[in-house]
Amino acid sequence: MGSGLMGVFKECPDTFVSKAEGAAILGDATRNLRKIRSNSIDLIFADPPYNIGKFKKLETGDYVSWCKEWIGECMRILKPTGSFYLMSATQFMPYLDVYTASEYTVLSRIVWVYDSSGVQAKNYFGSRYEPILMIVKDKTKYVFNSEAVMVDAKTGSKRKLIDYRKTPPQPYNSKKVRSNVWNIPRVRFKMFEYENHPTQKPEKLLEIIISASSRENQIVLDPFAGSFTTCAVAKRLGRKFFGIDNNEEYYKIGLRRLDLASEYNGETLTKTKLRKTNNKSKRDHLLTSNLH
C-alpha cells in the first residue's frame, strides 16, 4: 500500500479513513489483522467481545478457539520489542491465560478494580474487577517506560523512615513503579470522555498502558476499538494509531473522536450523550454488538 503509516498493511484494509497520525477501520478484526505486515506494530490493546452477541451460542471451547485465532495474528504483527495487553471477562481469562503463557511470555497479570454501581449479585460474590495480561515476544527487549508510571510510595517515605537494609542506610524512595492492581473509576455519564458505548473503558486505564509500553510516534493498535478510547489516548500522547471495529455506529464515534472526518455518508458527526439503561432495548443491543 505504499509508504507512510498505511504502509504497515500488505493489503488494503476494509472501509477506512486515515490521516498521517492514524486510521479508523470498519470491518472484522481477524480479517483486517491478517492484512497487516508481520513485526510492524509496537503496542496492541485488545478487549474482545465477551462471548455474547454472535458468540452467545458458542461453547467456551469455540469462543477460546476464536480468540486463539486473532491472538495469533496479534502476536504475528507485534514487533519483537512490542507488548500486547489482553483484557477478557473473568470467566474466560483462565483459559486465555493458560494458552498465552504456553505460547508466549506473560510478564504481568493486571487487575483493574473499579467502583460498584447498578444491580449487584445477591446469590454469589459479584465481580468488581477485570483482568488484563501483559504479553511480550521477547522478555529481554520489550519497551517499558518505568518513569512514566511512577506513583507515590505511601509507606516509609511519607513517614520519613530509614531503610537500614541499604548500605549506607538511606531514606525510603518517595516514588515507586505502579503495581499490577489499578483502582480506576469506570466511565460515568457526567464525565467529558463519556461516549454512547455500553462498556467504554476509561482513558486513565489506556494512558497507563500506552505511557508504559510505547514511545512517541510508535504505532498503537486496537482490534476491537469500540468507543476508540485507545486511539484517542494514543493520539493525545503523540503515538500513531489504528482502531478496528465491525459496528458502524462505533466506527462513526471513532471518526469524530479522532478528528478523522466530520461527516459519514452525508451524516454530520456530532457528539450526543445518551444514558445507558437496563431496559430490554439495551439488552438486545448488547447481544448484537462488538463490545469494548
Secondary structure, DSSP 8 states (H G I E B T S, - for coil): --SSGGGGBSS--SSEEEETTEEEEES-HHHHHTTB-TT-EEEEEE----S-GGGTTS-HHHHHHHHHHHHHHHHHHEEEEEEEEEE--TTTHHHHHHHHHHHSEEEEEEEEE----S---SSS----EEEEEEEES-TTT----GGGGEEE--STTTTT-EETTSSS-EE--SEEE--SEEE-----TTSTT--S-TT---HHHHHHHHHHH--TT-EEEETT-TTTHHHHHHHHTT-EEEEEES-HHHHHHHHHHTTS-SEETTEE----------SHHHHHHHTTS---
